[in-house]
Amino acid sequence: MSEDLFDGTPASSGDYDSSSIEVLEGLEPVRRRPGMYIGGTDDRALHHLAAEVLDNAMDEAVAGHASRIEVKLEEGNRLSIADNGRGIPVDEHPKFPGKSTLEVILSTLHSGGKFSGKAYATSGGLHGVGVSVVNALSEHTRVEVARDRQLYAQEFSKGQTLGPIEELGPTPNRRGTTVTFTPDTEIFSDRQFKPARLFKLARSKAYLFAGVEIRWKCAPSLASEDVPEEATFKFPGGLADHLAEQIGERECVTSQPFTGTQEFPDEQGRVEWAVAWPLYSDGSTSWYCNTVPTPDGGTHEQGLRAALTKGLRAFGELTQTKKAKDITADDVMTGGEVMLSVFIRDPQFQSQTKDRLTSPEAARLVENAIRDHFDHFLTGNMERGKALLGQVMERMDERLRRKQEREIKRKTATNAKKLRLPGKLTDCSGDGEGETELFIVEGDSAGGSAKQARNRKTQAILPIRGKILNVASATADKIRANAEIADLTLAMGCGTRKDCDPENLRYDRIIIMTDADVDGAHIATLLMTFFFQEMPEVVRKGHLFLAQPPLYRLTAGKESRYARDDAHRAELEETVFKGKKVDVARFKGLGEMNPAQLRETTMNPETRSLIRITLPQEFEDRAGVARLVDELMGRNPEHRFNFIQNHASDVDRDLIDA
Ligand SMILES: Nc1ncnc2c1ncn2[C@@H]1O[C@H](COP(=O)(O)OP(=O)(O)OP(=O)(O)O)[C@@H](O)[C@H]1O
């Protein structure tokens, strides 16, 4: 920094003093940024509150302390979830004199009994934030605890205690916890719990743990044809019962579904599964970990996919069906009705909403546990095995045929236009299994790492130099004359604007991979602007993605984890690394990671996560896209400001398993 900056009369720093630096206390951060804790403030987020409380009751049941749970929806959007478990502790907490443990749990983030595995073995809860978040986002919360034949209650509003814990007297026949809450309309506006959705949630939990009975109640005014006022769920057959119900009368490829349960070695937990292949079906999948739904699947999913794929290939070998070696997991899974539920210790999820399981050991545990059972399923009845193999091979043939067609199309498209590919492009061989991807990377050094980290068959690399032209404020001529843009357009092969035909796109996925810093974000924005304006169809068809390189690597002893951003880092420090001395390395750029790290964290489809770029609904049509580009990247900053004001709340991280 040059000296003369300090010369002369200092300019006023205005109002920027200690009073402008805020420290959010207690549950205030949750109310300020609910999205960080429950993924937004939409319908899904609202119902997530119910899931958090129900998960706690389920954890109590899975740990063997509760056998009954009651879910009751009342008028006024009031939901009550009761269990007959041990009851949240009510004695004074040693670290917070004068406060009941109940109060600490309800009003402090990261307080819980599930960190050490002492009070719970395989719980769905692990961060110690669930019920405090519910409390923070509720207009009113009342918790009743029946412990040691005494009844206690405490009430809260928007995260604040309304009074000390009260002792209400003896209650000889009751035990457990009842949490009753009304979500805050300041946060969720007038969104209401959907009875059908809660009914389904309650029911699915009963399938996931055969040892629990779940009772459902709702106010008469909320009942409907699909949702009775009262119901009781108990399914001794677990997932197999659930699958049987879902399949109903439909005819399946195999006369019996593939179902079972298996303990993992060394008390590491267990897995339960139920799979059927109905004829003419698109299929569906449901993944769970410790009874928490993980809609985006994850490592337990990988385990099942591997077991089924390897099992069928081996069965093909046994029955001398040579081509069976080319079967992929998608060939086996597509069209299947698949349910998988694991119980493991100390699970890791991608985020607080637990949409995806990331515990690495789950893949191996599940694969090993299921593989033998599947082999027996296939060979125990050869006709059944052959029927399934036949069906899966048909799907494989269809896939290979379509792939060949695409290849031919791609080549003809390239030839017909006599396109030369840009010199900087390192193309993939394209004949690999699965699908092709182009990584657009910033700078030659990152390009070099990416080249070493890639899968040569499916992944192509195009390095671009620094900030490309902002196409939103450039004339058509200027765009045409720009070398970087010309390279990009050539590499895509699908033409631009009116001539853009995504069928000719040379890759299945286009992935923008820039550094996790401000410059990187700027470059990514410029690239997205390019795609929005010049190739909107490519975006609309879902081909465009953002890579998510990590910003930090955290290490304590032998354990290492990557963190996407500061929030993720804080989360890891509070959970996985709690109480440990952590070494934090910050990646200044992609070029700094060695190829193995880059592969693992950002490029390998098995371990990375991507954000799919989508168009907000109101901008879906052609005119809309033009308006969007103009608002975001055009010359008028006021438009940009308005846009951000209007859309800040619907940022949707569409993490996909791509
Ligand atoms: N129904 C219940 N019965 C007994 N203890 C409970 C119950 N609900 C909550 N608790 C206790 O309160 C703690 C905090 O719960 P909270 O929902 O905040 O977090 P968590 O379940 O530990 O983790 P996560 O944030 O992942 O949900 C739990 O760890 C448990 O010790």
The ligand as a Gaussian input file, in Angstrom:
#p B3LYP/6-31G(d) Opt

LIG

0 1
 N      -38.142000     -36.021000      22.075000
 C      -36.968000     -35.993000      22.724000
 N      -36.687000     -36.877000      23.707000
 C      -35.506000     -36.849000      24.365000
 N      -34.520000     -35.969000      24.119000
 C      -34.729000     -35.052000      23.145000
 C      -35.952000     -35.007000      22.398000
 N      -35.880000     -33.982000      21.518000
 C      -34.664000     -33.427000      21.689000
 N      -33.967000     -34.064000      22.667000
 C      -32.599000     -33.755000      23.145000
 O      -32.300000     -32.457000      22.692000
 C      -31.106000     -32.457000      21.941000
 C      -31.126000     -31.366000      20.913000
 O      -32.071000     -31.631000      19.909000
 P      -31.968000     -30.913000      18.519000
 O      -33.144000     -31.280000      17.697000
 O      -31.718000     -29.460000      18.773000
 O      -30.641000     -31.465000      17.894000
 P      -30.193000     -32.933000      17.489000
 O      -31.379000     -33.813000      17.307000
 O      -29.154000     -33.354000      18.501000
 O      -29.431000     -32.695000      16.114000
 P      -29.996000     -32.074000      14.717000
 O      -29.661000     -30.627000      14.774000
 O      -29.200000     -32.798000      13.716000
 O      -31.464000     -32.347000      14.689000
 C      -31.009000     -33.859000      21.396000
 O      -29.689000     -34.218000      21.043000
 C      -31.551000     -34.675000      22.552000
 O      -30.537000     -34.881000      23.520000

